[in-house]
Every structure is written in C-alpha cells, then in structure tokens.
Amino acid sequence: MPRVQPGLERLADEFLPWVRDRRVGLVSHPASVTTGLVHAREYLVGLGAKVCALFGPEHGLGGEAQDMETVDASGSEATVRVHSLYGDSFASLSPRREWLEGLDVAVIDLQDVGSRYYTFVWTAVLFARACAEAGLAVLVCDRPNPLGGLVTEGSLQLWSERSFVGLVPTPIRHGLTLAELVRWVAYREGLDNVTVVPMRGWKREMHFEDTGLPWVLPSPNMPTVDTAFVYPGGCLLEGTNLSEGRGTTRPFELVGAPYLPPQALSQALDRHGGGGCVGRPVTFRPMFQKHQGVTCQGVQVHVTDRARFSPVRAYLSMIHEARRHEGFRWRTEPYEFVADRPALDLLLGDPSARLCLETGGSVDDVLNIGRQSLVAWDQLARERWFY
C-alpha cells in the first residue's frame, strides 16, 4: 500500500461537498492520477462531479507536445469544453474570463518536480489569479515534491527576470510542494479563493520512491524520478547550445555537443561538480531538437548520492567547461515568450551570473551571486510549509 495519499483522493472525504453535484473545471495532465492510476477526470465523475471544462498546461492535456510547443486545444468533447493554457503568447497562459463562466469550482491537480523553471506551478498560479478575478473558488490537490521538501538550491531570481519559468522570486530548487507554493503566492497577493487539498502521510524528508506512489511522467521529457533529480541543473542547458538530451531516451541526464572533445565534461564534473554523481563519458545522437541527427560527445550524469548531489553546481560546472570550446554559444532565441535577453538570465535569475561566466568567473563565483537571497528564503521556509 502507498504510504502517501495524494490530495486528489482526499476529495472523497471531507472535501466531497465541494465537488459532488457541482460544475467543475479541471486543470490536469497525464500524471493527475490516483494511486490506482485512475485519472482525475474519471475520479471526479465517480464522485458525482459534473466535469464541464478541462484545462491543459504546457505539453497539453495528454502530455504529447514538446517543450515550448504551442498547444491549440480549445474546443469541446460532447458536453465538456477543452481549453489550452499554453498558446503562442504570454496572455495565452491564463484562462479567459468566459472559459470560467458557468463553473461552481475549479480543481487543479498537477504533479510538480520541485524546480522553479518547471512551468506547471506557474500555470496553477495564473489560473488561481484568473479565478480570483472571476470570483471562482479553487481547490489545489497536492502531490509530493519528488526531491523532498528540505533542500533548497540556487538564488532567487530578480524581479526584473520574472517570466513563465519564475513568476515570483523563488529558488531554483525551492523545497515546496505545488500547493504550498500556490498557497504562498495567494497569501502574498491577497487571493482568498485558494483552498489546499493536502496529501495524507507525506513527510518532507521523503523522496518520491518513499511515497509508494506510481510515477507517471508529467511531461514528455520527465520519464523517471532520476530525471527529476538532475532537472534543477539540467534545465540550465536550455540557455545554451549544449544538448540536454532531448531527442534521446535519457533527457537531462545526457549532456553534450558535437564541438566538445571526449572527456571534457566528465573531467569538469569530477573537478568542480561537488560530488554525489559520476559523469560517464558517452556519445549520443539526438533524434530531434538540438544537434538533431548529429553525434555529440558528452556525459551521462549518474547520481550516486542524492544527499551530496547538487544539481545546479554540477551542471554549472559543465557549462563553465563548455564555454572554453569553440562552437559554444548562449541561447538568444525567444524563450518562454521572452525575446529581449538570453534565456540563461531567466533561468539563473540574474544577468550578472552569466556575465560572471563570460568574464572567467568560477562556478563558486556564480553560486555566490544572490546567495544571501537563498539564506533569507531558508530562514522563513517554515512559514510556507503545510506539512
């Protein structure tokens, strides 16, 4: 038996009056399932809810779309309206007022992975804001942070660097569940329409395997819990022309590029990555996205000690090394609806971090930028905790 009961299943007890015989709008994705792998939509119908509208975040309701791929899903299935919360502009990330009309309550059930740049939590925040303006109550069904809830990493982004990979200044690895983060933002902004449906049995020291819950990939490139553990560092590669392993079977664990000499990244990871992992030298050939069809030299990052492993440091050490080689460049194409700055500035949250790398700064120098903001966050962490 699972040790943890997700918030979705708590709807069957004290929260039942919120949904039974009521017109419900549901924000969900493939990982919105019970411990028995029943999807939230069917589960709500089984509780007597009238599911009238479905809302899909980035990657779509079915999770078939790749990152930053426009999802045009507005339409209907018989009596159910279907809406995309990831279109071709920042405005498309929030529901239109008319989409919320006729609903009695909204339910959000999304599996997060504990990293600021994973966009589902910000979809939930934008949805809650729109519902507050429409006078609609929101139930946020909580799920585990796969990385646990005690470790944080990476400074908070500056207000000037807010985007869909961080709407509110938050550490890269924030140590919160999705519902904790949404509740904290709601408190900050005076939104009184958000109610958390908590898990039962979750403890902050748990990693996902400790919960006994089934892992369902919440997005196309998050196939395993191992992926989630490297993701706080691996997503930084999106700000570069290094392949983050998209187009392979081990996204974010595989790192490399055609212009790198053999062993370069493995040696950098050994020297400056902070330990808790092994960078096994590999060659790989992405089948889509960066370096499609071209053989890359790089590493597969194997986490050997989660307690020691610092993903942000580990992946910064590889970016630091890659910069030394001809062929490297930053991503300057539009990133998550922002076109006026390099993507790495949004991901690290401070342009001075990129400038530090460009002027020869060490990994430690980069990590020291904004470190005090993380210290301040940690000092007030318990105020954000629900568990």
C-alpha positions as CSV (number, residue, x, y, z in Angstrom):
1,M,0.0,0.0,0.0
2,P,1.3,3.5,-0.8
3,R,2.5,5.4,2.3
4,V,1.1,8.7,0.9
5,Q,-2.4,9.5,-0.3
6,P,-2.4,12.3,-2.9
7,G,-4.7,15.3,-2.5
8,L,-6.9,14.1,-5.3
9,E,-8.1,11.1,-3.3
10,R,-8.9,13.4,-0.3
11,L,-11.7,14.8,-2.4
12,A,-13.6,11.6,-1.5
13,D,-13.9,12.5,2.2
14,E,-14.1,15.9,3.9
15,F,-13.9,17.8,0.5
16,L,-16.7,15.8,-1.2
17,P,-19.3,18.6,-0.8
18,W,-17.0,20.9,-2.8
19,V,-17.4,18.7,-6.0
20,R,-20.4,16.4,-5.7
21,D,-23.2,17.7,-8.0
22,R,-21.2,20.8,-8.8
23,R,-19.9,22.0,-12.2
24,V,-16.2,21.6,-12.1
25,G,-13.3,22.9,-14.2
26,L,-10.3,20.7,-14.0
27,V,-6.6,21.6,-14.7
28,S,-4.7,18.4,-15.2
29,H,-2.2,16.4,-17.2
30,P,-1.2,12.7,-17.5
31,A,0.2,12.4,-14.0
32,S,-3.1,13.6,-12.4
33,V,-3.9,10.1,-11.2
34,T,-5.0,8.2,-8.1
35,T,-2.8,5.6,-6.5
36,G,-4.6,3.1,-8.7
37,L,-3.8,5.1,-11.9
38,V,-7.4,6.4,-12.4
39,H,-7.2,9.9,-14.0
40,A,-8.6,12.9,-12.1
41,R,-11.3,13.4,-14.7
42,E,-12.8,9.9,-14.2
43,Y,-12.2,10.1,-10.5
44,L,-14.2,13.3,-10.2
45,V,-17.0,11.9,-12.3
46,G,-17.1,8.9,-10.0
47,L,-17.5,11.2,-7.0
48,G,-20.6,12.7,-8.6
49,A,-18.9,15.9,-10.0
50,K,-20.1,17.4,-13.3
51,V,-16.8,18.0,-15.1
52,C,-17.7,20.7,-17.5
53,A,-14.3,22.1,-18.6
54,L,-10.8,20.7,-19.0
55,F,-7.7,22.9,-19.0
56,G,-4.3,21.7,-20.2
57,P,-1.0,23.2,-19.2
58,E,2.2,23.2,-21.2
59,H,2.6,19.9,-23.2
60,G,-1.2,19.6,-23.4
61,L,-3.9,17.5,-21.6
62,G,-2.3,14.4,-23.0
63,G,1.3,15.4,-22.5
64,E,2.1,14.8,-26.1
65,A,3.5,18.3,-27.0
66,Q,7.2,19.1,-26.7
67,D,8.6,22.0,-24.6
68,M,7.5,25.5,-25.8
69,E,5.3,23.9,-28.5
70,T,2.0,25.8,-28.9
71,V,-1.0,23.7,-27.9
72,D,-4.2,24.7,-29.6
73,A,-6.8,22.6,-27.8
74,S,-9.8,24.9,-27.5
75,G,-12.9,23.0,-28.4
76,S,-15.3,20.5,-26.9
77,E,-15.8,16.9,-26.2
78,A,-19.6,16.3,-26.1
79,T,-20.6,18.2,-23.0
80,V,-17.1,19.1,-21.9
81,R,-15.2,22.2,-23.0
82,V,-11.5,21.8,-23.6
83,H,-9.0,24.7,-23.3
84,S,-5.3,25.1,-23.7
85,L,-3.3,27.1,-21.1
86,Y,-0.2,27.2,-23.4
87,G,-0.6,29.0,-26.6
88,D,1.5,31.4,-28.7
89,S,1.8,34.3,-26.2
90,F,2.1,35.1,-22.5
91,A,-1.5,36.1,-22.4
92,S,-2.5,32.5,-23.5
93,L,-1.1,31.1,-20.3
94,S,-4.2,32.4,-18.3
95,P,-7.8,31.3,-18.9
96,R,-10.1,33.7,-20.5
97,R,-12.9,35.0,-18.3
98,E,-15.6,33.4,-20.5
99,W,-13.9,30.0,-20.1
100,L,-14.7,30.1,-16.3
101,E,-18.3,31.1,-16.7
102,G,-20.8,28.5,-15.5
103,L,-18.4,26.7,-13.2
104,D,-19.0,26.3,-9.5
105,V,-15.4,25.4,-8.6
106,A,-12.1,24.8,-10.2
107,V,-9.8,21.8,-9.3
108,I,-6.0,21.9,-10.0
109,D,-4.2,18.6,-9.9
110,L,-0.7,18.8,-11.4
111,Q,2.5,16.9,-10.5
112,D,5.4,19.3,-10.0
113,V,9.1,18.3,-9.8
114,G,10.4,20.9,-7.3
115,S,12.2,23.2,-9.7
116,R,11.3,26.9,-10.3
117,Y,11.5,26.5,-14.1
118,Y,9.1,23.6,-14.3
119,T,6.1,25.6,-15.5
120,F,3.1,23.7,-14.0
121,V,3.3,25.6,-10.8
122,W,3.1,28.9,-12.6
123,T,0.1,27.7,-14.6
124,A,-1.6,27.0,-11.3
125,V,-0.7,30.5,-10.0
126,L,-2.0,32.2,-13.2
127,F,-5.2,30.1,-13.1
128,A,-5.8,30.9,-9.4
129,R,-5.3,34.6,-10.2
130,A,-7.8,34.5,-13.0
131,C,-10.3,32.6,-10.8
132,A,-10.0,35.1,-8.1
133,E,-10.9,37.9,-10.5
134,A,-13.9,35.8,-11.6
135,G,-15.0,35.0,-8.0
136,L,-14.4,31.3,-8.5
137,A,-13.1,29.0,-5.7
138,V,-10.1,26.9,-6.5
139,L,-9.1,23.5,-4.9
140,V,-5.4,22.7,-5.3
141,C,-4.9,19.0,-4.9
142,D,-1.4,18.5,-3.6
143,R,1.2,16.0,-4.6
144,P,4.7,15.1,-3.4
145,N,7.8,17.2,-4.3
146,P,9.8,14.3,-5.8
147,L,13.0,15.8,-4.4
148,G,11.7,16.0,-0.9
149,G,11.0,19.3,0.9
150,L,14.1,20.1,2.9
151,V,16.8,21.0,0.4
152,T,17.0,24.3,-1.5
153,E,19.5,25.4,-4.1
154,G,20.1,28.4,-6.4
155,S,19.4,32.0,-5.5
156,L,16.0,33.7,-6.0
157,Q,15.6,35.4,-9.4
158,L,15.5,39.2,-9.5
159,W,12.1,40.8,-10.0
160,S,13.4,42.1,-13.4
161,E,13.9,38.5,-14.5
162,R,10.5,37.1,-13.8
163,S,8.9,35.0,-16.6
164,F,7.0,31.8,-17.1
165,V,10.0,30.0,-15.6
166,G,9.5,32.0,-12.4
167,L,6.7,34.5,-11.9
168,V,7.6,35.2,-8.2
169,P,11.2,35.3,-6.9
170,T,11.8,31.7,-5.9
171,P,14.9,29.5,-5.5
172,I,15.8,27.1,-8.4
173,R,15.2,24.1,-6.1
174,H,12.5,25.6,-3.8
175,G,11.7,22.7,-1.5
176,L,7.9,23.2,-1.6
177,T,5.0,21.2,-3.0
178,L,3.0,22.7,-5.8
179,A,0.1,23.5,-3.4
180,E,2.5,25.1,-0.8
181,L,3.9,27.4,-3.5
182,V,0.5,28.3,-4.8
183,R,-0.8,29.0,-1.3
184,W,2.2,31.1,-0.5
185,V,1.7,33.3,-3.6
186,A,-2.1,33.5,-2.9
187,Y,-1.3,34.8,0.6
188,R,1.2,37.3,-0.7
189,E,-1.2,38.6,-3.2
190,G,-4.3,38.5,-1.1
191,L,-6.1,35.9,-3.1
192,D,-8.8,34.4,-0.8
193,N,-10.2,31.8,-3.3
194,V,-7.5,29.1,-2.9
195,T,-8.0,26.0,-0.7
196,V,-5.4,23.3,-0.4
197,V,-6.5,19.7,-0.5
198,P,-3.5,18.2,1.3
199,M,-1.8,14.8,1.0
200,R,-2.0,12.3,3.8
201,G,1.2,10.8,5.1
202,W,3.8,12.9,3.2
203,K,6.9,14.0,5.1
204,R,9.4,16.5,4.0
205,E,12.3,14.1,4.1
206,M,10.6,11.7,1.6
207,H,11.9,11.3,-1.9
208,F,9.3,10.1,-4.4
209,E,10.2,6.4,-4.1
210,D,9.5,6.7,-0.4
211,T,5.8,7.6,-1.0
212,G,4.9,4.3,-2.7
213,L,3.0,6.2,-5.4
214,P,3.3,5.3,-9.1
215,W,5.4,7.6,-11.2
216,V,3.6,8.9,-14.3
217,L,5.7,11.1,-16.5
218,P,4.2,14.6,-16.1
219,S,5.8,15.9,-19.3
220,P,7.4,14.2,-22.3
221,N,11.0,14.7,-21.1
222,M,10.4,13.8,-17.4
223,P,10.3,10.0,-17.8
224,T,11.7,8.9,-14.4
225,V,12.4,10.1,-10.9
226,D,16.1,10.1,-11.8
227,T,15.3,12.8,-14.4
228,A,13.6,14.9,-11.7
229,F,16.7,14.8,-9.6
230,V,19.0,16.2,-12.3
231,Y,16.5,18.6,-13.7
232,P,17.3,21.6,-11.4
233,G,20.7,21.7,-13.1
234,G,19.8,20.1,-16.4
235,C,17.3,22.7,-17.4
236,L,20.1,25.4,-17.3
237,L,21.3,23.8,-20.5
238,E,18.3,25.2,-22.3
239,G,20.1,28.5,-22.0
240,T,23.0,27.2,-24.1
241,N,23.5,25.2,-27.3
242,L,24.6,22.2,-25.3
243,S,22.2,19.3,-25.9
244,E,20.2,18.5,-22.7
245,G,19.4,15.1,-24.1
246,R,16.1,15.9,-25.6
247,G,15.6,13.6,-28.6
248,T,17.2,10.7,-26.6
249,T,15.8,8.2,-24.0
250,R,17.6,9.9,-21.1
251,P,16.7,13.6,-21.3
252,F,18.6,15.9,-18.9
253,E,20.9,13.0,-17.8
254,L,22.7,13.1,-21.2
255,V,24.7,16.3,-21.8
256,G,26.9,17.1,-24.8
257,A,27.6,18.7,-28.1
258,P,29.4,17.9,-31.4
259,Y,32.1,20.5,-30.7
260,L,33.3,19.0,-27.4
261,P,36.4,16.9,-27.1
262,P,36.0,13.5,-25.4
263,Q,36.3,13.6,-21.6
264,A,35.9,17.4,-21.3
265,L,32.6,17.3,-19.4
266,S,33.4,14.3,-17.3
267,Q,36.6,15.9,-16.1
268,A,34.9,19.2,-15.3
269,L,32.2,17.4,-13.4
270,D,34.8,15.4,-11.4
271,R,36.8,18.6,-10.5
272,H,34.0,21.2,-9.9
273,G,30.7,19.4,-9.8
274,G,30.5,18.9,-6.0
275,G,30.3,15.2,-5.8
276,G,27.4,12.8,-5.4
277,C,27.5,11.9,-9.1
278,V,29.6,10.3,-11.9
279,G,29.8,11.8,-15.3
280,R,30.2,8.7,-17.5
281,P,31.7,9.6,-20.9
282,V,29.3,8.8,-23.8
283,T,28.4,9.6,-27.4
284,F,24.8,10.1,-28.3
285,R,22.8,11.3,-31.3
286,P,19.6,13.3,-30.6
287,M,16.7,12.4,-32.9
288,F,15.1,15.9,-32.5
289,Q,15.8,19.4,-31.2
290,K,19.4,20.5,-30.7
291,H,22.0,18.7,-32.9
292,Q,19.3,16.5,-34.4
293,G,20.9,13.6,-36.2
294,V,24.5,14.7,-35.2
295,T,26.7,12.7,-32.9
296,C,27.5,14.5,-29.6
297,Q,30.4,14.0,-27.2
298,G,29.4,14.3,-23.6
299,V,28.4,12.5,-20.4
300,Q,25.5,10.7,-18.8
301,V,25.1,12.1,-15.3
302,H,24.6,9.2,-12.8
303,V,23.6,10.4,-9.3
304,T,25.3,8.1,-6.8
305,D,24.5,10.0,-3.6
306,R,21.4,12.2,-3.6
307,A,22.3,13.8,-0.2
308,R,25.6,15.1,-1.7
309,F,24.5,15.8,-5.2
310,S,24.0,19.5,-6.0
311,P,22.4,19.6,-9.5
312,V,22.8,23.3,-10.0
313,R,26.5,23.2,-9.2
314,A,27.1,20.0,-11.2
315,Y,25.5,21.4,-14.4
316,L,27.1,24.9,-14.0
317,S,30.5,23.1,-13.9
318,M,29.8,21.6,-17.3
319,I,28.5,24.9,-18.8
320,H,31.7,26.6,-17.4
321,E,33.8,24.0,-19.2
322,A,31.8,24.1,-22.5
323,R,32.4,27.8,-22.7
324,R,36.0,27.2,-23.2
325,H,35.5,25.4,-26.5
326,E,34.9,26.9,-29.9
327,G,31.3,26.3,-31.0
328,F,29.7,27.1,-27.7
329,R,27.1,29.9,-27.5
330,W,24.2,31.1,-25.3
331,R,20.6,30.7,-26.5
332,T,19.4,34.1,-27.7
333,E,16.2,32.9,-29.5
334,P,12.9,33.7,-27.7
335,Y,12.5,31.6,-24.6
336,E,9.1,31.1,-22.8
337,F,7.7,34.2,-24.5
338,V,10.7,36.4,-23.7
339,A,12.8,37.7,-26.6
340,D,14.8,40.6,-25.2
341,R,17.5,38.7,-23.2
342,P,19.5,35.5,-23.1
343,A,17.5,32.5,-21.8
344,L,20.1,31.8,-19.2
345,D,19.4,35.2,-17.5
346,L,15.8,34.0,-16.9
347,L,16.9,30.5,-15.7
348,L,19.6,31.7,-13.3
349,G,17.5,34.7,-12.5
350,D,20.3,37.3,-12.6
351,P,22.2,38.6,-15.7
352,S,25.3,39.1,-13.6
353,A,25.6,35.3,-13.2
354,R,26.0,34.9,-17.0
355,L,28.4,37.9,-17.1
356,C,30.4,36.3,-14.4
357,L,30.8,33.2,-16.5
358,E,31.7,35.3,-19.6
359,T,34.5,37.1,-17.7
360,G,36.2,34.0,-16.4
361,G,34.4,33.6,-13.0
362,S,34.4,30.2,-11.3
363,V,31.4,28.1,-10.5
364,D,31.7,29.2,-6.9
365,D,31.7,32.9,-8.1
366,V,28.4,32.3,-9.9
367,L,26.8,30.4,-7.0
368,N,27.8,33.3,-4.6
369,I,25.7,35.7,-6.7
370,G,22.5,36.2,-4.8
371,R,23.4,33.6,-2.1
372,Q,22.0,35.8,0.6
373,S,18.6,35.7,-1.0
374,L,18.6,31.9,-0.6
375,V,19.7,32.3,3.0
376,A,16.8,34.6,3.7
377,W,14.4,32.2,1.9
378,D,15.6,29.3,4.1
379,Q,15.2,31.4,7.3
380,L,11.5,31.8,6.5
381,A,10.9,28.4,5.0
382,R,8.6,27.1,7.7
383,E,6.2,29.9,7.1
384,R,5.5,28.4,3.6
385,W,5.2,24.8,4.8
386,F,1.9,23.0,5.0
387,Y,3.4,19.7,6.3
